[in-house]
Amino acid sequence: MTQLEALYRYEGHPTETAMFALGNLREVYGIRRIRVDEELKTIRLEYDATRLNSPTVLRLLRQTGLVVVEELSLIPLEETAPAAAEPRK
């Protein structure tokens, strides 16, 4: 079993029907966990990559009725390192 996580950003406010469908998405074989952050308007899905692939997960998520805009990176952006300090004299 290969566990993967995907993070998606959605637009608008999820309807009651969409949230109900999202709850039913947990019944799909291979979906392990779903976390919704309404403040950031993101959904994090944990799934078994031996059962599902990324396009299938995105299709299933869109079938709930949510307007999924993009897949976000789970790797934080690196901050620019400060310039190297001048050597001491």
C-alpha positions as CSV (number, residue, x, y, z in Angstrom):
1,M,0.0,0.0,0.0
2,T,1.4,3.4,-1.0
3,Q,-0.1,6.3,0.9
4,L,-0.3,9.7,-0.9
5,E,-1.8,13.0,0.0
6,A,-3.1,15.6,-2.3
7,L,-4.2,19.2,-1.6
8,Y,-6.8,21.0,-3.7
9,R,-8.2,24.5,-3.6
10,Y,-11.8,25.1,-4.3
11,E,-14.0,28.2,-4.9
12,G,-17.2,29.2,-3.4
13,H,-19.1,27.9,-0.4
14,P,-19.8,24.1,-0.5
15,T,-23.5,23.3,-0.6
16,E,-25.1,20.9,1.8
17,T,-25.4,18.4,-1.1
18,A,-21.7,18.8,-1.9
19,M,-20.7,18.2,1.7
20,F,-22.9,15.1,1.9
21,A,-21.3,13.8,-1.3
22,L,-17.9,14.6,0.1
23,G,-18.8,12.5,3.2
24,N,-19.8,9.6,0.9
25,L,-16.5,9.9,-0.9
26,R,-14.9,8.2,2.1
27,E,-16.7,5.1,1.1
28,V,-14.6,4.8,-2.1
29,Y,-12.1,2.0,-1.8
30,G,-8.7,3.6,-1.6
31,I,-9.7,6.9,0.0
32,R,-8.3,7.0,3.5
33,R,-8.9,10.4,4.9
34,I,-10.5,13.7,3.9
35,R,-9.9,17.0,5.6
36,V,-11.7,20.2,4.7
37,D,-10.3,23.6,5.7
38,E,-13.2,26.1,5.0
39,E,-11.0,29.1,6.1
40,L,-8.3,28.4,3.5
41,K,-10.8,26.7,1.1
42,T,-8.7,23.6,0.7
43,I,-9.3,19.9,0.8
44,R,-6.6,17.4,1.7
45,L,-7.2,13.8,0.6
46,E,-5.1,10.9,1.7
47,Y,-5.5,7.9,-0.6
48,D,-3.9,4.6,-1.6
49,A,-1.9,5.1,-4.8
50,T,-2.0,1.4,-5.6
51,R,-5.8,1.7,-5.9
52,L,-6.3,5.2,-7.3
53,N,-4.3,7.8,-9.2
54,S,-4.3,11.6,-9.1
55,P,-6.6,12.2,-12.1
56,T,-9.2,9.7,-10.6
57,V,-9.1,11.4,-7.2
58,L,-9.6,14.8,-8.8
59,R,-12.5,13.5,-10.9
60,L,-14.2,12.0,-7.8
61,L,-13.7,15.2,-5.9
62,R,-15.3,17.3,-8.7
63,Q,-18.2,14.8,-8.9
64,T,-19.2,15.9,-5.4
65,G,-20.2,19.3,-6.8
66,L,-17.3,21.3,-5.5
67,V,-15.6,23.7,-7.9
68,V,-12.0,22.5,-7.6
69,V,-9.7,25.2,-9.0
70,E,-6.2,23.7,-8.7
71,E,-4.0,21.1,-7.0
72,L,-1.6,22.7,-4.6
73,S,1.9,21.6,-3.6
74,L,2.3,20.0,-0.2
75,I,6.0,21.0,-0.2
76,P,6.4,24.5,1.4
77,L,8.2,27.0,-0.7
78,E,11.8,27.6,0.3
79,E,12.6,31.0,1.6
80,T,15.5,32.8,0.0
81,A,18.5,32.3,2.2
82,P,20.1,35.6,3.5
83,A,23.2,36.7,1.7
84,A,26.3,35.1,3.1
85,A,28.0,37.2,5.8
86,E,31.2,38.8,4.9
87,P,34.2,37.1,6.4
88,R,35.7,38.6,9.5
89,K,39.0,40.4,9.2
